[in-house]
Amino acid sequence: MKELLNKMRVSVLEGEEEDAVALAKQALAEKLDLKTVMDEGFVLGIREAGQLYAEGEYYLPDLVCSADAMKSALAILDEALKKPASGFTSKGKIVMTTVQGDVHDIGKIIVGAMLTAVGYEIYDLGSDVPNVVVLEAIYKIKPDVVGLSALLTTTMVEQKNIIEDLKVAGTRNGVKVIVGGAPVTHEWANKIGADGYSDDAISAVELVNRLLLREGMKA
Ligand code: B1M
């Protein structure tokens, strides 16, 4: 298993898309634990690529190749990651988006898949989504939770702007807002008045369960 996980890491790190796809298919065929496959395989590769980019060892095209390999592997695993328990009934509606100006969507897709797997209905708006489109979706879909992902220090501010816009529109109390993404912290979430923050997909599920359960108990 260790060797296979290492191959997954390397396939993403080296941007070998075909290898990444083949390894993802192998993980499905061998019914491997997909959380381990992600966290100890593919995700390590994309994080390492980011580190090399930060250190000037990788150029942007290298990072793009790594991201493409990661997304192709994720596309293979996506359906299986999302497979809900039988007897599916929606536990609630969640709008997920990567904020305006930010194209990073790998983490958000993983979080969305985990939430789907435990029974939430996910409306994924995509990435680099204008705030006005997010607000329109909130009015139209009337979700229980809105999840705002930001990976750039320069785009975190859009999480704050969306919360402010909801306040101005008088709809802030009708929806829980959760925030995440590598540069986001508890302190930031508190500062901007978000209802919660999580640093990975599993704790995002726990957070949403907690927020909606608490809400249910009040009703
Ligand atoms: Co970019 N990038 N990138 N990048 N990229 C980072 C974020 C960076 C840290 C790399 C670096 O310098 N080390 C850096 C940001 C620096 C900063 O802001 N301080 C950076 C930069 C600078 C850039 C560009 C500006 C580069 C350039 O053009 N010069 C550019 C920005 C473009 C834009 O957005 N406008 C850019 C572009 C790209 C690619 C297109 C090549 C590609 C993105 C492809 C894609 O997503 N479709 C890319 C990638 C892949 C990365 C890194 C390497 C990896 C991100 C990732 O997918 N991680 C990243 C370095 C890093 O983060 N270590 C980097 C794996 C993923 C599973 O983790 O996204 O953290 P993560 O998600 C986690 C948690 O954060 C959490 O759960 C997830 C699962 O565990 N989570 C949530 C995430 N969202 C959540 C939401 C929640 C709850 C939890 O609730 C709502």
Boltz pocket constraint, residues with backbone or C-beta under 6 A from the ligand:
constraints:
  - pocket:
      binder: B
      contacts: [[A, 43], [A, 46], [A, 47], [A, 49], [A, 50], [A, 51], [A, 53], [A, 54], [A, 60], [A, 63], [A, 64], [A, 67], [A, 71], [A, 97], [A, 101], [A, 102], [A, 103], [A, 104], [A, 105], [A, 106], [A, 107], [A, 108], [A, 110], [A, 111], [A, 146], [A, 147], [A, 148], [A, 149], [A, 150], [A, 151], [A, 152], [A, 153], [A, 154], [A, 178], [A, 179], [A, 180], [A, 181], [A, 182], [A, 183], [A, 197], [A, 198], [A, 199], [A, 200], [A, 201], [A, 204]]
      max_distance: 6.0
